[in-house]
Amino acid sequence: MRAVVLLVALLFSIAVPVRAADVSAAQNVIRAQEQAFARGDAAAAYSHAAPAIREIFQHADIFMQMVQQGYAPVYRHQSFEFGEAKISDDHVAQRVHITDEKGEAWEALYTLEQQPDGSLKITGCSLLKAGQAA
């Protein structure tokens, strides 16, 4: 019985750092895309989009135009800070607190999915002004 309890405790202690690594990896992907937007690098920003997003926006320039028009606070902002993250199987949901160029507060919810090669790609981003109900 002690061996089983010890094994379960060991497995849980191993799982926590893996989960933290998943969150860190997701944040790295989001940050890399955010920095690509800041540089105006459509190809780099597009490289972080999941295949389903790339099917909808088949060229990096079209993807960049969509972000500029529909996600202006993500594209240009004063601040971009990570909030709460949740992990489920091969998916990560990451909140981001954004202050746009005008000083207005926004909440973004990024979703990422692990790809067959082990990488994480962004599957979506929902954007609401802070304080608005979803």
N, CA, C and O atoms as CSV, one atom per row, in Angstrom:
chain,resi,resn,atom,element,x,y,z
A,1,MET,N,N,0.827,-1.197,0.000
A,1,MET,CA,C,0.000,0.000,0.000
A,1,MET,C,C,0.868,1.255,0.000
A,1,MET,O,O,0.593,2.207,-0.731
A,2,ARG,N,N,1.922,1.253,0.828
A,2,ARG,CA,C,2.815,2.410,0.864
A,2,ARG,C,C,3.442,2.654,-0.502
A,2,ARG,O,O,3.599,3.800,-0.923
A,3,ALA,N,N,3.798,1.584,-1.186
A,3,ALA,CA,C,4.423,1.705,-2.506
A,3,ALA,C,C,3.464,2.362,-3.490
A,3,ALA,O,O,3.885,3.178,-4.311
A,4,VAL,N,N,2.184,2.019,-3.419
A,4,VAL,CA,C,1.185,2.616,-4.316
A,4,VAL,C,C,1.033,4.105,-4.009
A,4,VAL,O,O,1.010,4.927,-4.925
A,5,VAL,N,N,0.931,4.452,-2.739
A,5,VAL,CA,C,0.804,5.855,-2.348
A,5,VAL,C,C,2.041,6.635,-2.780
A,5,VAL,O,O,1.924,7.747,-3.293
A,6,LEU,N,N,3.215,6.063,-2.578
A,6,LEU,CA,C,4.452,6.710,-2.984
A,6,LEU,C,C,4.504,6.885,-4.499
A,6,LEU,O,O,4.927,7.934,-4.987
A,7,LEU,N,N,4.079,5.868,-5.245
A,7,LEU,CA,C,4.064,5.944,-6.700
A,7,LEU,C,C,3.096,7.027,-7.183
A,7,LEU,O,O,3.436,7.798,-8.080
A,8,VAL,N,N,1.908,7.093,-6.608
A,8,VAL,CA,C,0.922,8.118,-6.976
A,8,VAL,C,C,1.480,9.505,-6.651
A,8,VAL,O,O,1.374,10.413,-7.475
A,9,ALA,N,N,2.062,9.681,-5.488
A,9,ALA,CA,C,2.653,10.970,-5.115
A,9,ALA,C,C,3.766,11.355,-6.076
A,9,ALA,O,O,3.877,12.516,-6.471
A,10,LEU,N,N,4.584,10.389,-6.450
A,10,LEU,CA,C,5.674,10.654,-7.383
A,10,LEU,C,C,5.129,11.074,-8.746
A,10,LEU,O,O,5.635,12.017,-9.356
A,11,LEU,N,N,4.101,10.378,-9.223
A,11,LEU,CA,C,3.503,10.723,-10.521
A,11,LEU,C,C,2.917,12.132,-10.511
A,11,LEU,O,O,3.079,12.872,-11.482
A,12,PHE,N,N,2.235,12.516,-9.425
A,12,PHE,CA,C,1.690,13.868,-9.337
A,12,PHE,C,C,2.790,14.907,-9.281
A,12,PHE,O,O,2.652,15.978,-9.871
A,13,SER,N,N,3.867,14.621,-8.596
A,13,SER,CA,C,4.964,15.595,-8.526
A,13,SER,C,C,5.644,15.758,-9.879
A,13,SER,O,O,6.155,16.834,-10.190
A,14,ILE,N,N,5.654,14.702,-10.685
A,14,ILE,CA,C,6.230,14.783,-12.023
A,14,ILE,C,C,5.285,15.542,-12.956
A,14,ILE,O,O,5.745,16.293,-13.817
A,15,ALA,N,N,3.966,15.357,-12.796
A,15,ALA,CA,C,2.984,15.974,-13.694
A,15,ALA,C,C,2.945,17.487,-13.555
A,15,ALA,O,O,2.738,18.182,-14.549
A,16,VAL,N,N,3.134,18.013,-12.370
A,16,VAL,CA,C,3.037,19.459,-12.176
A,16,VAL,C,C,4.072,20.225,-12.989
A,16,VAL,O,O,3.693,21.177,-13.671
A,17,PRO,N,N,5.374,19.867,-12.960
A,17,PRO,CA,C,6.328,20.598,-13.783
A,17,PRO,C,C,6.044,20.485,-15.279
A,17,PRO,O,O,6.294,21.431,-16.027
A,18,VAL,N,N,5.524,19.337,-15.725
A,18,VAL,CA,C,5.186,19.190,-17.136
A,18,VAL,C,C,4.098,20.181,-17.493
A,18,VAL,O,O,4.161,20.819,-18.543
A,19,ARG,N,N,3.113,20.316,-16.643
A,19,ARG,CA,C,2.028,21.271,-16.875
A,19,ARG,C,C,2.578,22.697,-16.890
A,19,ARG,O,O,2.201,23.500,-17.744
A,20,ALA,N,N,3.460,23.009,-15.959
A,20,ALA,CA,C,4.062,24.347,-15.936
A,20,ALA,C,C,4.860,24.584,-17.219
A,20,ALA,O,O,4.870,25.693,-17.755
A,21,ALA,N,N,5.520,23.550,-17.701
A,21,ALA,CA,C,6.278,23.671,-18.944
A,21,ALA,C,C,5.332,23.912,-20.123
A,21,ALA,O,O,5.657,24.664,-21.043
A,22,ASP,N,N,4.144,23.261,-20.090
A,22,ASP,CA,C,3.157,23.479,-21.147
A,22,ASP,C,C,2.693,24.931,-21.166
A,22,ASP,O,O,2.578,25.535,-22.232
A,23,VAL,N,N,2.431,25.485,-20.001
A,23,VAL,CA,C,2.009,26.889,-19.913
A,23,VAL,C,C,3.129,27.798,-20.402
A,23,VAL,O,O,2.879,28.742,-21.151
A,24,SER,N,N,4.340,27.523,-19.990
A,24,SER,CA,C,5.480,28.323,-20.423
A,24,SER,C,C,5.655,28.242,-21.934
A,24,SER,O,O,5.921,29.253,-22.584
A,25,ALA,N,N,5.508,27.051,-22.492
A,25,ALA,CA,C,5.625,26.883,-23.941
A,25,ALA,C,C,4.529,27.650,-24.665
A,25,ALA,O,O,4.788,28.285,-25.688
A,26,ALA,N,N,3.310,27.596,-24.146
A,26,ALA,CA,C,2.198,28.330,-24.752
A,26,ALA,C,C,2.458,29.830,-24.703
A,26,ALA,O,O,2.232,30.535,-25.686
A,27,GLN,N,N,2.927,30.313,-23.570
A,27,GLN,CA,C,3.236,31.744,-23.441
A,27,GLN,C,C,4.349,32.152,-24.395
A,27,GLN,O,O,4.321,33.253,-24.945
A,28,ASN,N,N,5.322,31.282,-24.596
A,28,ASN,CA,C,6.402,31.582,-25.546
A,28,ASN,C,C,5.873,31.715,-26.969
A,28,ASN,O,O,6.320,32.583,-27.718
A,29,VAL,N,N,4.924,30.862,-27.345
A,29,VAL,CA,C,4.334,30.932,-28.684
A,29,VAL,C,C,3.545,32.234,-28.837
A,29,VAL,O,O,3.679,32.938,-29.838
A,30,ILE,N,N,2.727,32.541,-27.842
A,30,ILE,CA,C,1.925,33.772,-27.898
A,30,ILE,C,C,2.843,34.980,-27.949
A,30,ILE,O,O,2.620,35.891,-28.746
A,31,ARG,N,N,3.868,35.003,-27.114
A,31,ARG,CA,C,4.806,36.137,-27.078
A,31,ARG,C,C,5.540,36.267,-28.420
A,31,ARG,O,O,5.740,37.379,-28.909
A,32,ALA,N,N,5.934,35.158,-29.006
A,32,ALA,CA,C,6.624,35.212,-30.307
A,32,ALA,C,C,5.704,35.802,-31.370
A,32,ALA,O,O,6.149,36.594,-32.201
A,33,GLN,N,N,4.436,35.428,-31.354
A,33,GLN,CA,C,3.506,35.997,-32.330
A,33,GLN,C,C,3.293,37.488,-32.049
A,33,GLN,O,O,3.265,38.299,-32.974
A,34,GLU,N,N,3.148,37.836,-30.800
A,34,GLU,CA,C,2.971,39.257,-30.426
A,34,GLU,C,C,4.164,40.089,-30.893
A,34,GLU,O,O,3.983,41.196,-31.400
A,35,GLN,N,N,5.368,39.574,-30.730
A,35,GLN,CA,C,6.564,40.300,-31.169
A,35,GLN,C,C,6.642,40.375,-32.686
A,35,GLN,O,O,7.121,41.370,-33.232
A,36,ALA,N,N,6.179,39.338,-33.373
A,36,ALA,CA,C,6.132,39.373,-34.839
A,36,ALA,C,C,5.161,40.451,-35.312
A,36,ALA,O,O,5.445,41.160,-36.277
A,37,PHE,N,N,4.019,40.579,-34.638
A,37,PHE,CA,C,3.079,41.660,-34.974
A,37,PHE,C,C,3.756,43.011,-34.788
A,37,PHE,O,O,3.628,43.893,-35.638
A,38,ALA,N,N,4.471,43.178,-33.687
A,38,ALA,CA,C,5.142,44.454,-33.396
A,38,ALA,C,C,6.161,44.810,-34.472
A,38,ALA,O,O,6.348,45.987,-34.782
A,39,ARG,N,N,6.820,43.806,-35.042
A,39,ARG,CA,C,7.805,44.035,-36.111
A,39,ARG,C,C,7.163,44.156,-37.487
A,39,ARG,O,O,7.825,44.519,-38.459
A,40,GLY,N,N,5.866,43.850,-37.564
A,40,GLY,CA,C,5.195,43.834,-38.852
A,40,GLY,C,C,5.607,42.636,-39.699
A,40,GLY,O,O,5.551,42.693,-40.928
A,41,ASP,N,N,6.019,41.554,-39.047
A,41,ASP,CA,C,6.510,40.357,-39.719
A,41,ASP,C,C,5.364,39.358,-39.892
A,41,ASP,O,O,5.144,38.497,-39.040
A,42,ALA,N,N,4.643,39.486,-40.998
A,42,ALA,CA,C,3.471,38.651,-41.253
A,42,ALA,C,C,3.827,37.166,-41.287
A,42,ALA,O,O,3.104,36.349,-40.717
A,43,ALA,N,N,4.918,36.808,-41.941
A,43,ALA,CA,C,5.299,35.393,-42.068
A,43,ALA,C,C,5.569,34.770,-40.699
A,43,ALA,O,O,5.136,33.647,-40.438
A,44,ALA,N,N,6.268,35.472,-39.836
A,44,ALA,CA,C,6.564,34.936,-38.500
A,44,ALA,C,C,5.286,34.820,-37.669
A,44,ALA,O,O,5.082,33.812,-36.992
A,45,ALA,N,N,4.431,35.832,-37.710
A,45,ALA,CA,C,3.178,35.789,-36.961
A,45,ALA,C,C,2.314,34.622,-37.441
A,45,ALA,O,O,1.740,33.892,-36.633
A,46,TYR,N,N,2.228,34.456,-38.740
A,46,TYR,CA,C,1.427,33.408,-39.363
A,46,TYR,C,C,1.953,32.015,-39.023
A,46,TYR,O,O,1.178,31.061,-38.957
A,47,SER,N,N,3.241,31.892,-38.811
A,47,SER,CA,C,3.844,30.589,-38.517
A,47,SER,C,C,3.352,30.000,-37.199
A,47,SER,O,O,3.482,28.796,-36.977
A,48,HIS,N,N,2.792,30.827,-36.327
A,48,HIS,CA,C,2.301,30.356,-35.023
A,48,HIS,C,C,0.823,29.977,-35.059
A,48,HIS,O,O,0.277,29.514,-34.058
A,49,ALA,N,N,0.176,30.170,-36.206
A,49,ALA,CA,C,-1.242,29.826,-36.357
A,49,ALA,C,C,-1.395,28.331,-36.636
A,49,ALA,O,O,-0.602,27.737,-37.367
A,50,ALA,N,N,-2.426,27.738,-36.043
A,50,ALA,CA,C,-2.721,26.319,-36.250
A,50,ALA,C,C,-3.199,26.076,-37.681
A,50,ALA,O,O,-3.654,27.000,-38.356
A,51,PRO,N,N,-3.094,24.838,-38.135
A,51,PRO,CA,C,-3.522,24.519,-39.500
A,51,PRO,C,C,-4.949,24.963,-39.830
A,51,PRO,O,O,-5.202,25.416,-40.946
A,52,ALA,N,N,-5.879,24.844,-38.892
A,52,ALA,CA,C,-7.263,25.263,-39.165
A,52,ALA,C,C,-7.348,26.760,-39.455
A,52,ALA,O,O,-8.138,27.180,-40.300
A,53,ILE,N,N,-6.547,27.565,-38.766
A,53,ILE,CA,C,-6.507,29.014,-39.016
A,53,ILE,C,C,-5.861,29.268,-40.375
A,53,ILE,O,O,-6.308,30.128,-41.134
A,54,ARG,N,N,-4.825,28.526,-40.670
A,54,ARG,CA,C,-4.128,28.699,-41.951
A,54,ARG,C,C,-5.004,28.279,-43.135
A,54,ARG,O,O,-4.821,28.772,-44.248
A,55,GLU,N,N,-5.951,27.375,-42.898
A,55,GLU,CA,C,-6.898,27.006,-43.960
A,55,GLU,C,C,-7.849,28.164,-44.260
A,55,GLU,O,O,-8.216,28.393,-45.413
A,56,ILE,N,N,-8.242,28.888,-43.221
A,56,ILE,CA,C,-9.159,30.023,-43.401
A,56,ILE,C,C,-8.432,31.198,-44.046
A,56,ILE,O,O,-8.941,31.820,-44.978
A,57,PHE,N,N,-7.244,31.491,-43.543
A,57,PHE,CA,C,-6.425,32.612,-44.044
A,57,PHE,C,C,-5.206,31.990,-44.728
A,57,PHE,O,O,-4.205,31.694,-44.074
A,58,GLN,N,N,-5.293,31.796,-46.022
A,58,GLN,CA,C,-4.322,30.969,-46.724
A,58,GLN,C,C,-3.001,31.666,-47.041
A,58,GLN,O,O,-2.081,31.035,-47.561
A,59,HIS,N,N,-2.897,32.946,-46.738
A,59,HIS,CA,C,-1.651,33.673,-46.963
A,59,HIS,C,C,-1.349,34.550,-45.739
A,59,HIS,O,O,-2.259,35.075,-45.098
A,60,ALA,N,N,-0.086,34.695,-45.436
A,60,ALA,CA,C,0.339,35.469,-44.265
A,60,ALA,C,C,-0.176,36.904,-44.316
A,60,ALA,O,O,-0.574,37.452,-43.288
A,61,ASP,N,N,-0.175,37.517,-45.488
A,61,ASP,CA,C,-0.631,38.905,-45.601
A,61,ASP,C,C,-2.119,39.039,-45.296
A,61,ASP,O,O,-2.542,40.021,-44.687
A,62,ILE,N,N,-2.912,38.063,-45.714
A,62,ILE,CA,C,-4.354,38.083,-45.425
A,62,ILE,C,C,-4.573,37.905,-43.924
A,62,ILE,O,O,-5.424,38.570,-43.334
A,63,PHE,N,N,-3.807,37.009,-43.312
A,63,PHE,CA,C,-3.876,36.797,-41.858
A,63,PHE,C,C,-3.524,38.088,-41.120
A,63,PHE,O,O,-4.220,38.478,-40.183
A,64,MET,N,N,-2.451,38.747,-41.540
A,64,MET,CA,C,-2.016,39.979,-40.885
A,64,MET,C,C,-3.079,41.064,-41.024
A,64,MET,O,O,-3.337,41.796,-40.069
A,65,GLN,N,N,-3.692,41.177,-42.184
A,65,GLN,CA,C,-4.738,42.178,-42.395
A,65,GLN,C,C,-5.929,41.912,-41.467
A,65,GLN,O,O,-6.493,42.852,-40.907
A,66,MET,N,N,-6.313,40.654,-41.301
A,66,MET,CA,C,-7.396,40.295,-40.398
A,66,MET,C,C,-7.072,40.708,-38.974
A,66,MET,O,O,-7.932,41.246,-38.276
A,67,VAL,N,N,-5.855,40.467,-38.535
A,67,VAL,CA,C,-5.458,40.838,-37.177
A,67,VAL,C,C,-5.480,42.356,-37.019
A,67,VAL,O,O,-5.989,42.864,-36.020
A,68,GLN,N,N,-4.944,43.075,-37.977
A,68,GLN,CA,C,-4.923,44.541,-37.912
A,68,GLN,C,C,-6.335,45.103,-37.805
A,68,GLN,O,O,-6.576,46.034,-37.037
A,69,GLN,N,N,-7.265,44.548,-38.566
A,69,GLN,CA,C,-8.626,45.084,-38.605
A,69,GLN,C,C,-9.509,44.573,-37.470
A,69,GLN,O,O,-10.300,45.336,-36.916
A,70,GLY,N,N,-9.388,43.311,-37.121
A,70,GLY,CA,C,-10.282,42.724,-36.141
A,70,GLY,C,C,-9.726,42.568,-34.742
A,70,GLY,O,O,-10.477,42.331,-33.796
A,71,TYR,N,N,-8.412,42.698,-34.600
A,71,TYR,CA,C,-7.753,42.480,-33.312
A,71,TYR,C,C,-6.716,43.576,-33.063
A,71,TYR,O,O,-5.585,43.295,-32.668
A,72,ALA,N,N,-7.110,44.811,-33.296
A,72,ALA,CA,C,-6.180,45.946,-33.171
A,72,ALA,C,C,-5.445,45.966,-31.829
A,72,ALA,O,O,-4.243,46.230,-31.818
A,73,PRO,N,N,-6.114,45.697,-30.684
A,73,PRO,CA,C,-5.373,45.693,-29.410
A,73,PRO,C,C,-4.287,44.618,-29.330
A,73,PRO,O,O,-3.286,44.800,-28.637
A,74,VAL,N,N,-4.479,43.506,-30.033
A,74,VAL,CA,C,-3.461,42.451,-30.066
A,74,VAL,C,C,-2.311,42.901,-30.961
A,74,VAL,O,O,-1.141,42.653,-30.667
A,75,TYR,N,N,-2.666,43.567,-32.060
A,75,TYR,CA,C,-1.665,43.993,-33.036
A,75,TYR,C,C,-0.781,45.120,-32.499
A,75,TYR,O,O,0.440,45.070,-32.643
A,76,ARG,N,N,-1.379,46.113,-31.894
A,76,ARG,CA,C,-0.633,47.255,-31.323
A,76,ARG,C,C,-1.204,47.571,-29.943
A,76,ARG,O,O,-2.420,47.664,-29.773
A,77,HIS,N,N,-0.328,47.733,-28.971
A,77,HIS,CA,C,-0.779,47.940,-27.592
A,77,HIS,C,C,0.324,48.592,-26.757
A,77,HIS,O,O,1.482,48.687,-27.162
A,78,GLN,N,N,-0.098,49.034,-25.571
A,78,GLN,CA,C,0.859,49.577,-24.597
A,78,GLN,C,C,1.399,48.472,-23.692
A,78,GLN,O,O,2.576,48.468,-23.333
A,79,SER,N,N,0.516,47.529,-23.327
A,79,SER,CA,C,0.962,46.428,-22.467
A,79,SER,C,C,0.257,45.136,-22.858
A,79,SER,O,O,-0.833,45.142,-23.429
A,80,PHE,N,N,0.920,44.025,-22.532
A,80,PHE,CA,C,0.479,42.690,-22.922
A,80,PHE,C,C,0.982,41.748,-21.835
A,80,PHE,O,O,2.143,41.341,-21.854
A,81,GLU,N,N,0.109,41.398,-20.879
A,81,GLU,CA,C,0.535,40.630,-19.701
A,81,GLU,C,C,-0.264,39.341,-19.573
A,81,GLU,O,O,-1.487,39.338,-19.717
A,82,PHE,N,N,0.436,38.254,-19.302
A,82,PHE,CA,C,-0.227,36.971,-19.160
A,82,PHE,C,C,-0.995,36.885,-17.852
A,82,PHE,O,O,-0.537,37.356,-16.811
A,83,GLY,N,N,-2.172,36.274,-17.924
A,83,GLY,CA,C,-3.004,36.009,-16.758
A,83,GLY,C,C,-3.090,34.514,-16.517
A,83,GLY,O,O,-2.107,33.789,-16.671
A,84,GLU,N,N,-4.270,34.064,-16.139
A,84,GLU,CA,C,-4.517,32.670,-15.799
A,84,GLU,C,C,-4.428,31.777,-17.035
A,84,GLU,O,O,-4.793,32.179,-18.140
A,85,ALA,N,N,-3.937,30.561,-16.823
A,85,ALA,CA,C,-3.878,29.557,-17.888
A,85,ALA,C,C,-4.542,28.279,-17.396
A,85,ALA,O,O,-4.489,27.942,-16.213
A,86,LYS,N,N,-5.171,27.576,-18.336
A,86,LYS,CA,C,-5.771,26.280,-18.025
A,86,LYS,C,C,-5.321,25.279,-19.078
A,86,LYS,O,O,-5.172,25.607,-20.255
A,87,ILE,N,N,-5.107,24.046,-18.622
A,87,ILE,CA,C,-4.634,22.988,-19.516
A,87,ILE,C,C,-5.619,21.832,-19.476
A,87,ILE,O,O,-6.103,21.447,-18.412
A,88,SER,N,N,-5.906,21.286,-20.647
A,88,SER,CA,C,-6.782,20.123,-20.758
A,88,SER,C,C,-6.264,19.274,-21.911
A,88,SER,O,O,-6.272,19.704,-23.064
A,89,ASP,N,N,-5.820,18.079,-21.594
A,89,ASP,CA,C,-5.265,17.165,-22.600
A,89,ASP,C,C,-4.177,17.872,-23.410
A,89,ASP,O,O,-3.152,18.260,-22.850
A,90,ASP,N,N,-4.382,18.043,-24.708
A,90,ASP,CA,C,-3.361,18.676,-25.550
A,90,ASP,C,C,-3.733,20.120,-25.916
A,90,ASP,O,O,-3.276,20.645,-26.931
A,91,HIS,N,N,-4.567,20.756,-25.081
A,91,HIS,CA,C,-4.995,22.134,-25.312
A,91,HIS,C,C,-4.583,23.027,-24.143
A,91,HIS,O,O,-4.547,22.591,-22.993
A,92,VAL,N,N,-4.274,24.289,-24.464
A,92,VAL,CA,C,-3.967,25.286,-23.447
A,92,VAL,C,C,-4.848,26.500,-23.722
A,92,VAL,O,O,-4.971,26.941,-24.864
A,93,ALA,N,N,-5.461,27.038,-22.662
A,93,ALA,CA,C,-6.205,28.297,-22.740
A,93,ALA,C,C,-5.447,29.305,-21.889
A,93,ALA,O,O,-5.209,29.068,-20.705
A,94,GLN,N,N,-5.068,30.426,-22.488
A,94,GLN,CA,C,-4.229,31.419,-21.811
A,94,GLN,C,C,-4.889,32.791,-21.891
A,94,GLN,O,O,-5.131,33.309,-22.981
A,95,ARG,N,N,-5.179,33.378,-20.728
A,95,ARG,CA,C,-5.707,34.750,-20.693
A,95,ARG,C,C,-4.554,35.740,-20.810
A,95,ARG,O,O,-3.460,35.518,-20.290
A,96,VAL,N,N,-4.832,36.836,-21.505
A,96,VAL,CA,C,-3.854,37.914,-21.634
A,96,VAL,C,C,-4.567,39.227,-21.362
A,96,VAL,O,O,-5.625,39.501,-21.928
A,97,HIS,N,N,-3.973,40.042,-20.487
A,97,HIS,CA,C,-4.500,41.371,-20.171
A,97,HIS,C,C,-3.764,42.363,-21.068
A,97,HIS,O,O,-2.536,42.444,-21.052
A,98,ILE,N,N,-4.535,43.109,-21.846
A,98,ILE,CA,C,-3.955,44.026,-22.830
A,98,ILE,C,C,-4.449,45.439,-22.566
A,98,ILE,O,O,-5.624,45.647,-22.262
A,99,THR,N,N,-3.550,46.407,-22.682
A,99,THR,CA,C,-3.921,47.811,-22.706
A,99,THR,C,C,-3.590,48.310,-24.102
A,99,THR,O,O,-2.439,48.262,-24.536
A,100,ASP,N,N,-4.626,48.796,-24.809
A,100,ASP,CA,C,-4.409,49.204,-26.197
A,100,ASP,C,C,-3.692,50.552,-26.279
A,100,ASP,O,O,-3.344,51.141,-25.256
A,101,GLU,N,N,-3.480,51.023,-27.481
A,101,GLU,CA,C,-2.742,52.276,-27.700
A,101,GLU,C,C,-3.448,53.489,-27.101
A,101,GLU,O,O,-2.807,54.502,-26.819
A,102,LYS,N,N,-4.770,53.393,-26.904
A,102,LYS,CA,C,-5.547,54.500,-26.324
A,102,LYS,C,C,-5.662,54.392,-24.810
A,102,LYS,O,O,-6.262,55.254,-24.167
A,103,GLY,N,N,-5.089,53.337,-24.239
A,103,GLY,CA,C,-5.144,53.145,-22.794
A,103,GLY,C,C,-6.350,52.357,-22.319
A,103,GLY,O,O,-6.588,52.270,-21.114
A,104,GLU,N,N,-7.122,51.778,-23.238
A,104,GLU,CA,C,-8.290,50.976,-22.858
A,104,GLU,C,C,-7.860,49.544,-22.556
A,104,GLU,O,O,-6.973,48.991,-23.205
A,105,ALA,N,N,-8.515,48.956,-21.549
A,105,ALA,CA,C,-8.181,47.602,-21.106
A,105,ALA,C,C,-8.995,46.560,-21.867
A,105,ALA,O,O,-10.188,46.740,-22.111
A,106,TRP,N,N,-8.329,45.472,-22.235
A,106,TRP,CA,C,-8.927,44.368,-22.972
A,106,TRP,C,C,-8.513,43.053,-22.320
A,106,TRP,O,O,-7.488,42.971,-21.643
A,107,GLU,N,N,-9.334,42.025,-22.539
A,107,GLU,CA,C,-9.011,40.665,-22.124
A,107,GLU,C,C,-9.010,39.799,-23.375
A,107,GLU,O,O,-9.980,39.791,-24.133
A,108,ALA,N,N,-7.935,39.082,-23.584
A,108,ALA,CA,C,-7.855,38.134,-24.694
A,108,ALA,C,C,-7.776,36.731,-24.103
A,108,ALA,O,O,-7.136,36.509,-23.075
A,109,LEU,N,N,-8.432,35.796,-24.765
A,109,LEU,CA,C,-8.305,34.394,-24.392
A,109,LEU,C,C,-7.763,33.660,-25.607
A,109,LEU,O,O,-8.460,33.467,-26.604
A,110,TYR,N,N,-6.510,33.257,-25.501
A,110,TYR,CA,C,-5.858,32.490,-26.559
A,110,TYR,C,C,-6.095,31.007,-26.286
A,110,TYR,O,O,-6.083,30.561,-25.139
A,111,THR,N,N,-6.309,30.256,-27.358
A,111,THR,CA,C,-6.345,28.802,-27.251
A,111,THR,C,C,-5.256,28.240,-28.148
A,111,THR,O,O,-5.046,28.707,-29.267
A,112,LEU,N,N,-4.578,27.245,-27.645
A,112,LEU,CA,C,-3.493,26.598,-28.378
A,112,LEU,C,C,-3.703,25.092,-28.320
A,112,LEU,O,O,-4.292,24.566,-27.375
A,113,GLU,N,N,-3.212,24.413,-29.343
A,113,GLU,CA,C,-3.339,22.970,-29.414
A,113,GLU,C,C,-1.991,22.359,-29.791
A,113,GLU,O,O,-1.269,22.875,-30.644
A,114,GLN,N,N,-1.676,21.250,-29.131
A,114,GLN,CA,C,-0.432,20.550,-29.460
A,114,GLN,C,C,-0.582,19.878,-30.822
A,114,GLN,O,O,-1.591,19.231,-31.102
A,115,GLN,N,N,0.420,20.040,-31.646
A,115,GLN,CA,C,0.435,19.495,-32.996
A,115,GLN,C,C,1.116,18.124,-32.998
A,115,GLN,O,O,1.801,17.772,-32.038
A,116,PRO,N,N,0.932,17.350,-34.070
A,116,PRO,CA,C,1.563,16.018,-34.136
A,116,PRO,C,C,3.080,16.044,-33.920
A,116,PRO,O,O,3.652,15.071,-33.430
A,117,ASP,N,N,3.738,17.165,-34.288
A,117,ASP,CA,C,5.191,17.253,-34.094
A,117,ASP,C,C,5.574,17.681,-32.675
A,117,ASP,O,O,6.757,17.833,-32.366
A,118,GLY,N,N,4.558,17.878,-31.802
A,118,GLY,CA,C,4.808,18.264,-30.414
A,118,GLY,C,C,4.764,19.758,-30.160
A,118,GLY,O,O,4.729,20.180,-29.004
A,119,SER,N,N,4.764,20.570,-31.209
A,119,SER,CA,C,4.717,22.017,-31.040
A,119,SER,C,C,3.304,22.472,-30.667
A,119,SER,O,O,2.333,21.744,-30.875
A,120,LEU,N,N,3.205,23.657,-30.126
A,120,LEU,CA,C,1.913,24.276,-29.850
A,120,LEU,C,C,1.644,25.340,-30.905
A,120,LEU,O,O,2.539,26.107,-31.263
A,121,LYS,N,N,0.411,25.386,-31.401
A,121,LYS,CA,C,-0.006,26.398,-32.371
A,121,LYS,C,C,-1.274,27.069,-31.856
A,121,LYS,O,O,-2.076,26.447,-31.158
A,122,ILE,N,N,-1.446,28.322,-32.200
A,122,ILE,CA,C,-2.595,29.105,-31.755
A,122,ILE,C,C,-3.810,28.730,-32.602
A,122,ILE,O,O,-3.780,28.825,-33.829
A,123,THR,N,N,-4.882,28.302,-31.924
A,123,THR,CA,C,-6.108,27.904,-32.610
A,123,THR,C,C,-7.167,28.993,-32.583
A,123,THR,O,O,-8.147,28.923,-33.325
A,124,GLY,N,N,-6.979,30.000,-31.736
A,124,GLY,CA,C,-7.954,31.073,-31.680
A,124,GLY,C,C,-7.606,32.115,-30.652
A,124,GLY,O,O,-6.765,31.907,-29.778
A,125,CYS,N,N,-8.281,33.258,-30.780
A,125,CYS,CA,C,-8.126,34.351,-29.829
A,125,CYS,C,C,-9.465,35.079,-29.734
A,125,CYS,O,O,-9.958,35.621,-30.723
A,126,SER,N,N,-10.044,35.084,-28.541
A,126,SER,CA,C,-11.262,35.840,-28.295
A,126,SER,C,C,-10.869,37.111,-27.579
A,126,SER,O,O,-10.052,37.090,-26.658
A,127,LEU,N,N,-11.455,38.223,-28.004
A,127,LEU,CA,C,-11.062,39.529,-27.474
A,127,LEU,C,C,-12.292,40.285,-26.997
A,127,LEU,O,O,-13.249,40.466,-27.750
A,128,LEU,N,N,-12.265,40.727,-25.742
A,128,LEU,CA,C,-13.345,41.527,-25.164
A,128,LEU,C,C,-12.760,42.702,-24.412
A,128,LEU,O,O,-11.683,42.602,-23.825
A,129,LYS,N,N,-13.484,43.833,-24.431
A,129,LYS,CA,C,-13.071,44.940,-23.561
A,129,LYS,C,C,-13.192,44.443,-22.124
A,129,LYS,O,O,-14.125,43.711,-21.795
A,130,ALA,N,N,-12.271,44.832,-21.288
A,130,ALA,CA,C,-12.275,44.410,-19.893
A,130,ALA,C,C,-13.599,44.827,-19.254
A,130,ALA,O,O,-14.073,45.948,-19.440
A,131,GLY,N,N,-14.181,43.898,-18.498
A,131,GLY,CA,C,-15.447,44.174,-17.828
A,131,GLY,C,C,-16.673,43.763,-18.614
A,131,GLY,O,O,-17.767,43.718,-18.052
A,132,GLN,N,N,-16.531,43.459,-19.904
A,132,GLN,CA,C,-17.664,42.994,-20.700
A,132,GLN,C,C,-17.910,41.522,-20.423
A,132,GLN,O,O,-16.974,40.760,-20.178
A,133,ALA,N,N,-19.176,41.128,-20.464
A,133,ALA,CA,C,-19.515,39.716,-20.322
A,133,ALA,C,C,-19.315,39.017,-21.663
A,133,ALA,O,O,-19.525,39.595,-22.729
A,134,ALA,N,N,-18.908,37.775,-21.573
A,134,ALA,CA,C,-18.676,36.986,-22.805
A,134,ALA,C,C,-19.976,36.624,-23.483
A,134,ALA,O,O,-19.968,35.967,-24.523
